[in-house]
Amino acid sequence: MTRLLIEHRTGYDYLRRVSLSYNEARMTPLTDPQQVVLESTLKVSPSSAAVAGYRDYWGTRVTSFDVHVPHEHLEVTAVSTVEVSRVERVPAEDEILSWEELASPDLADGFADWLGQTALSEPGAEVRELVADVARGLNPHEAARAVFAWLRTQMAYVQGATGVQTDARAAWAERKGVCQDLAHIAIGALRSLGIPARYISGYLHPRRSAGIGETVAGQSHAWVEWYDGEWRGWDPTNSGPASDFHVSVARGRDYRDVSPLKGILSGGGGSTLNVTVAITRLA
């Protein structure tokens, strides 16, 4: 078990005054069987913003807010304390679904959101052919692990090589990208095999050796969950299972379902983005 205090600040400095804006923030961690949110706040500046909250179709906690006064700066600060207890459980052979069970009409219908490709996850014909060879003769659990091992040998983590709109095919063509790209390619590869897979956004504490009470620069991060009888988490960037140092915020089909902050505005003329994530291990 790990208890983490996370402070995530996102700020925009606009080149010209914004007359009004409508926004959504997905910056509040989930409570689920593997983690519990003990305390959470989200503050918006300007303070005159009209704030409301809801859960979206995927179960993510969303804070929506409108700013109807002229402003040159927008800042959202989310502070959460989360207790995480993730255990990588090795499944028994009879707990793993067969390929036939994954392809059954009932499962295909129930998991339709996680089986269909999106514009960002479609990996292209080359990846589809390669992972089909990687998975040949394996059960779905073994196939997923083999796909992750294969991806590790194919892609290089390179910051700045891609952007938030880069899709799996473009990242694969360059053989480089960041956590978002690795997650999209992994999801597309798994879905091409008929394995349900979903995109997870959240936070990663980057240093296990940090002492209790020590604050470090954390990271907004992306990883994958796949289903072979139960949902399992894997971090393609770090080539390992999601751990107590991963904090889930949102689940979706791809990045577009889970972006931390998005909105529309009138005016602005461009902006400068500043993002900081500070994580303190409390236990």
Steps between C-alpha positions, in 0.01 A plus 500: 500500500621849412341830600574792271424873513475641148488867404437565132502859370412592142515863394448694179636850442316651205661739254180706492208526737244219487141621525350163605586131508335160557718224641518142632766367736573131554752531782329322791614138559258210493389290793494135393600159641871589468505854634301722733483880490522616861478872430471711187457866407503686171530878481457724198638850444335742422297425811186633333480184289170312520600146600304171480588132506380177345618154395540444129399193298825323599460567874759778518442785744472819296505857629336736250533876537410811306679834529282791391728787599795625291823328606862475387590196711327171581625258764361170629651342812403149606623363833425138591606245759472145366568161655608246237516123546573325172594134493611326182318172532620210287179346364432128507462344158128442545448870584623616159239529230556311178505670161158349434360649821645843417330482161162395639209731410423584863857603582549679169183700568586576864855607416425672169645831621835332566519284186438750222790702365498879511678752282779517759531127575483346150855362461498424127549185296868450585443493876194277459705243307794513738296454818303217342833318465601596855175360644484181295457191719453699823194549718368858538693567822827375354431684176452833678825458693679401179368811323635721780840327485507540121405868519788563738744392229336709228434846647731759653380747763585843356347821633400758241483253213119500498207713615162445663336452159749235382333166428638148538587464132703821494686411821571150367637643175754701704559214748509762776265687729394557860270315741188604307637354175618176658158456661319563171712248309462238776123552512470480122711184489292329771169600343620367164532160667152519653622585852304784668733787592456851637708814548580611855618848592627597841814569697825316555728542800836464320728406788436206730800592714341831608454515875175552689418871490734573208342696214616420148412624154237253384366427157168495321510156348317253276484121505274213398246261647402182315241231568557126487256395773571802721646843438879523535721808482827535308732798451657470153733793565663331800443143377328374811164463673325803646619532860421678825677802349242529218189705582209467256299810413306409186420207271396525137540369148800727435652831608209706366267348760726586793693823431564675835378845396314609190263774403396770258554872535436832337810713446844418634704513180718211617630397839791368704438176690660425836448163670651373826435175686640458853460166680575431865508148640316502833514125575 
